[in-house]
Amino acid sequence: MSKSEQSYLQLLKYVLENGTKKEDRTGTGTISTFGYQMRFDLSEGFPLLTTKRVPFRLIASELIWFIQGDTNIRYLLQHNNNIWNEWAFKKWVESDVYSGPDMTNFGLRAAADADFAALYEEQMDIFKQKVLTDDQFAAAYGELGNVYGKQWREWKTSQGETIDQLKDVIETIKRNPDSRRLIVSAWNPEDVPTNMALPPCHTMFQFYVSEGKLSCQLYQRSADIFLGIPFNIASYALLTHLIAHECGLAVGDFVHTLGDAHIYANHLNQIHIQLQREPKPLPRLKLNADKQSIFDFEVADVAIESYEPHPSIKAPVAV
């Protein structure tokens, strides 16, 4: 078993055995622990879980969406990526212009009622087509506000200027790799209450260069262990690879530090299935060597090889 996969499975077991029951914003309920850290050696292989299939294309398109500074789900939908749909959809169905069937608490209701689930999917399909084809609608309801891409690439200062945090960090790694200020923050206290569809869960990350290797540490304030964490691990591993590629460095470790690490009550059966599976060898990441800047990468420029995981395990998203 790879150490990377083992680290994640140990997290599942730890929270199951030591977590406490807590209520949460979504009303679903969780088993939660506070403060946990995992370390992944990126030279060992790309840390994409093998005990269930994790869709790498969704991870790659979301990360490139962040890197481009985009905050509208149209780009994601164009790449058949639906992982942010629920938050934008919620904005539409709660607006005065929505005239369809009642979608209150659509996530919980769809999980419990097959008839409502079909109705929800019908309304979601209408919503997606409107975002893809109607510029005005996309601007109004496909926009998520000042989420990750905005904070990474266009942080607003009190003087009305903007800071491209990601570009600045990359340039500093090239110029002064020993700096202890290689930090990007997505947590903007002014924007959190009013200008974000979802306050950032992965709030800040820091890079570290030693012996020609680039490492990254992420602090994640809120961690959905079953659905979210596998994506976050792979996303920041990919980000580390991309920046190392531009800066002419090898990859070191990805360190994942969690605040509120939780398992949703409606994910317990899925986790027990996953823990019964035997991990397989990790895949390898392949980047387009012709692309030098991470800002030039498209989804087609990144790929994984030799990925042969166990089947995917479906679970509802808490919104």
Secondary structure, 3 states (H helix, E strand, C coil): CCHHHHHHHHHHHHHHHHCEEECCCCCCCEEEEEEEEEEEEHHHCCCCCCCCCCCHHHHHHHHHHHHCCCCECHHHHHCCCCCCHHHHHHHHHCCCCCCCCCCCCHHHHHHHCHHHHHHHHHHHHHHHHHHHHCHHHHHHHCECECCHHHHHHCEECCCCCEECHHHHHHHHHHHCCCCCCCEEECCCCCCCCCCECCCCCEEEEEEEEECCEEEEEEEEEEEECCCHHHHHHHHHHHHHHHHHHHHCCEEEEEEEEEEEEEEEHHHHHHHHHHHCCCCCCCCEEEECCCCCCHHHCCHHHEEEECCCCCCCCCCCCCC
